[in-house]
């Protein structure tokens, strides 16, 4: 199986070249096309086939969202959740810029200080960087999925793992808790300069942990497609970062309790540009008519 130790430099170059051709030949996709489902185990095995990898990339660039089922066991999900709750309990809230020596941190964002023209997020997020020991157990569990994202983006499976902010691109895990009654992110598109596939791991299940709202992608101007009813805790979603997406308000009629550990839980695996990158690429807000809000 090629997913870790035998992923060749030639295959990596083929993927890079394919992405370059796609980006040159047609504009990046903004709209969702369809759902593609595969068990995580089958997906990993089939990545040994270069034709399959090429088909996945074509599919992502056409606007498909891939659902990888059963990526994590219930015991692994419990370990991940306990790790972040323990971290939050022992760490005061506060933000950090991505500079040398940055600490892992968690913060509540209530949307009140969203930049003018920017998108609005309401969540409690916890961030972990590889150069700290705090999240070692977390990285060890999620790296088998992260390696897939890196390979599909034209990188080696272990790329960026030793990077620190001076190297300009770094791995960052974001645990996102969208609280009942308030959690959301307004429509936006994410940068794709480093990673061509966005990855999200589900820690909660629609219909059990929350009843309304959740992750959506746009099928056209103002046409938002709910994705969360199609996945369960332990599944992984893959999509092209430039698709218009966001999180509809989670159970908007519930009372908000920031001290509770309920709501919609999600892990975003990101390789992001550090604060040392000039004109660092960030998410772009999008109006419901499909137009970029900030120009």
C-alpha positions in Angstrom: 0.0 0.0 0.0 1.5 3.3 -1.1 -0.2 5.7 1.4 2.7 6.2 3.8 6.2 4.8 3.0 6.1 4.0 -0.7 4.4 7.0 -2.2 6.8 7.8 -4.9 8.2 11.2 -5.9 7.1 10.4 -9.5 3.5 9.9 -8.4 3.7 13.1 -6.3 4.9 15.0 -9.4 2.1 13.6 -11.6 -0.4 14.9 -9.1 1.2 18.3 -8.9 1.2 18.5 -12.7 -2.5 17.5 -12.9 -3.5 20.2 -10.5 -1.5 22.7 -12.4 -3.2 21.7 -15.7 -6.7 21.9 -14.1 -6.1 25.3 -12.6 -4.8 26.6 -15.9 -7.5 25.1 -18.0 -10.6 26.2 -16.2 -11.6 28.4 -13.2 -11.7 26.8 -9.8 -15.1 25.4 -8.9 -17.4 27.4 -6.6 -20.4 25.1 -6.7 -21.2 21.6 -5.4 -22.0 18.9 -7.9 -22.7 15.6 -6.0 -21.8 13.4 -3.1 -19.4 10.5 -3.6 -19.3 7.8 -0.8 -16.6 5.3 0.0 -15.5 3.5 3.1 -12.2 4.9 4.4 -10.5 1.6 4.3 -11.4 1.0 0.6 -10.4 4.6 -0.2 -6.9 4.1 1.3 -6.3 0.9 -0.5 -7.5 2.2 -3.8 -5.0 5.2 -3.6 -2.4 2.6 -4.8 -4.0 3.1 -8.2 -2.8 6.2 -10.0 -5.9 6.2 -12.3 -8.1 6.3 -9.2 -6.2 9.2 -7.7 -6.6 11.1 -11.0 -10.3 10.4 -10.9 -10.6 11.7 -7.4 -8.8 14.9 -8.3 -11.1 15.4 -11.3 -14.1 14.8 -9.1 -13.0 17.3 -6.4 -12.3 19.9 -9.1 -15.8 19.3 -10.5 -17.3 20.2 -7.1 -17.9 16.8 -5.6 -17.9 16.2 -1.8 -16.3 12.9 -0.9 -17.7 11.1 2.2 -15.2 8.7 3.7 -17.2 6.5 6.0 -16.0 5.0 9.3 -12.6 6.8 9.5 -12.6 6.6 13.3 -13.9 4.2 15.9 -16.2 5.3 18.8 -13.2 4.7 21.1 -11.0 7.0 19.0 -13.7 9.7 18.9 -13.9 9.5 22.7 -10.2 9.9 23.0 -10.1 12.9 20.7 -13.0 14.6 22.5 -11.5 13.9 25.9 -8.2 15.3 24.8 -9.6 18.6 23.7 -11.9 19.0 26.7 -9.0 18.3 29.1 -6.9 20.9 27.2 -9.7 23.5 27.5 -10.1 22.8 31.2 -6.5 23.4 31.9 -5.8 26.4 29.6 -7.0 30.0 29.8 -8.6 31.3 26.7 -6.6 33.6 24.4 -5.5 33.8 20.7 -2.1 33.3 19.2 -0.5 34.5 15.9 1.2 31.8 13.9 4.8 32.8 14.8 7.8 30.9 16.1 7.0 29.5 19.5 3.2 30.0 19.3 1.3 28.0 21.9 -1.7 25.8 21.4 -4.8 27.8 22.4 -8.5 27.9 22.5 -10.9 30.8 22.1 -14.6 31.6 21.9 -15.6 33.7 18.9 -19.1 35.1 19.2 -19.1 37.0 15.9 -19.2 40.5 17.5 -15.7 41.4 16.3 -15.9 40.1 12.8 -13.9 42.3 10.4 -15.9 44.6 8.1 -16.7 42.7 4.9 -15.5 39.4 6.4 -17.4 36.3 7.2 -18.9 35.7 10.6 -18.0 32.7 12.7 -19.6 31.8 16.1 -17.8 28.9 17.7 -15.4 27.7 20.4 -12.2 26.6 18.7 -9.1 24.9 20.0 -5.9 25.0 17.9 -2.9 22.6 18.1 0.5 22.9 16.4 3.0 20.1 15.9 5.9 21.9 17.6 4.1 21.7 20.9 3.6 18.4 22.9 0.1 19.3 24.0 -1.7 17.6 21.0 0.7 14.7 20.4 -2.0 12.1 21.1 -4.4 14.0 18.7 -1.9 14.2 15.8 -1.1 10.5 16.2 -4.8 9.6 15.7 -5.6 11.9 12.8 -2.4 11.7 10.7 -3.7 8.7 8.8 -6.4 11.0 7.3 -4.1 14.0 7.1 -1.7 12.0 4.9 -4.5 11.4 2.4 -5.2 15.1 2.1 -1.5 15.9 1.6 -1.1 13.2 -1.1 -4.2 14.3 -3.0 -2.8 17.9 -2.9 0.5 16.8 -4.6 2.6 16.6 -1.4 4.4 13.8 0.3 2.3 12.1 3.0 4.5 13.4 5.8 5.0 16.9 4.3 5.1 19.9 6.6 5.3 17.7 9.7 8.6 19.3 10.9 7.8 22.8 9.7 7.6 25.8 12.1 6.3 29.2 11.2 9.6 30.4 9.7 9.0 27.7 7.0 5.9 29.7 6.0 3.4 26.8 5.9 2.5 24.7 9.0 0.1 22.0 10.1 -2.6 23.1 12.4 -5.5 21.1 13.9 -8.7 23.0 14.7 -11.3 21.5 17.0 -14.5 23.4 16.4 -17.5 23.3 18.8 -20.6 25.0 17.3 -22.8 25.6 20.4 -26.5 24.9 20.3 -28.4 28.1 19.7 -25.6 30.1 18.1 -22.9 28.2 16.3 -22.5 29.1 12.6 -20.1 30.3 9.8 -21.5 32.4 7.0 -20.8 31.5 3.4 -17.2 31.7 2.3 -14.4 30.1 0.2 -11.1 29.0 1.6 -7.6 29.4 0.0 -6.2 26.5 -1.9 -2.6 27.6 -2.5 -1.2 24.9 -0.1 -3.9 22.2 0.1 -6.2 21.3 -2.8 -8.5 19.2 -0.6 -10.2 20.4 2.5 -10.7 17.8 5.2 -13.2 17.7 8.1 -13.7 14.9 10.6 -17.1 14.5 12.2 -17.3 14.2 16.0 -21.0 14.5 16.2 -24.1 13.2 14.3 -27.0 15.2 12.9 -30.3 14.2 14.4 -28.6 13.0 17.6 -26.3 15.8 18.8 -28.2 18.6 17.0 -31.4 18.7 15.0 -31.0 21.8 12.7 -28.3 23.5 10.7 -24.7 22.4 10.1 -22.3 22.2 7.2 -23.6 23.2 3.8 -22.2 23.7 0.3 -23.7 25.9 -2.4 -25.1 24.2 -5.6 -25.7 27.6 -7.2 -26.4 31.2 -6.2 -28.5 31.0 -3.0 -29.0 27.3 -3.3 -27.5 25.8 -0.2 -27.3 22.0 0.2 -27.1 20.5 3.7 -24.4 17.9 4.1 -24.5 16.9 7.7 -27.5 14.7 7.4 -25.4 12.5 5.1 -22.6 11.8 7.6 -22.2 10.4 11.1 -19.6 10.8 13.9 -16.4 9.1 12.7 -16.8 10.0 9.0 -14.6 12.3 7.1 -15.6 14.8 4.4 -13.3 15.9 1.5 -14.0 18.8 -0.8 -12.2 21.5 -2.9 -11.6 24.5 -0.5 -12.8 27.0 -3.1 -16.4 25.6 -3.0 -18.8 28.1 -1.4 -19.6 26.6 2.0 -20.4 27.4 5.6 -22.3 26.3 8.7 -26.0 27.1 9.1 -27.0 28.1 12.6 -27.0 25.0 14.8 -30.4 24.4 16.6 -31.0 28.2 16.5 -34.0 28.1 18.9 -32.0 26.5 21.7 -30.6 28.5 24.7 -26.9 29.2 24.3 -24.6 27.8 27.0 -20.9 28.3 26.3 -20.0 26.2 29.3 -21.7 23.1 27.9 -19.9 20.5 25.7 -22.9 19.9 23.5 -23.5 21.0 19.9 -21.9 20.3 16.6 -18.2 19.1 16.9 -15.9 19.0 14.0 -12.1 18.7 13.3 -10.5 20.7 10.5 -7.1 19.5 9.4 -5.3 22.5 7.9 -1.9 23.3 6.5 -1.9 27.1 6.7 0.4 30.0 5.9 2.1 31.5 8.9 2.2 35.1 10.0 5.5 35.5 8.2 3.8 35.2 4.8 3.2 38.6 3.1 -0.3 39.0 1.8 -1.2 35.7 3.6 -4.2 34.1 1.8 -7.3 33.8 3.9 -11.0 32.8 3.6 -13.1 35.0 1.3 -16.7 35.8 2.3 -19.4 35.2 -0.3 -22.8 36.7 -0.6 -25.8 34.3 -1.1 -25.9 35.4 -4.8 -22.5 33.7 -5.2 -20.5 36.9 -5.5 -17.4 37.5 -3.3 -18.4 39.9 -0.6 -15.0 41.5 -0.2 -13.4 42.9 -3.3 
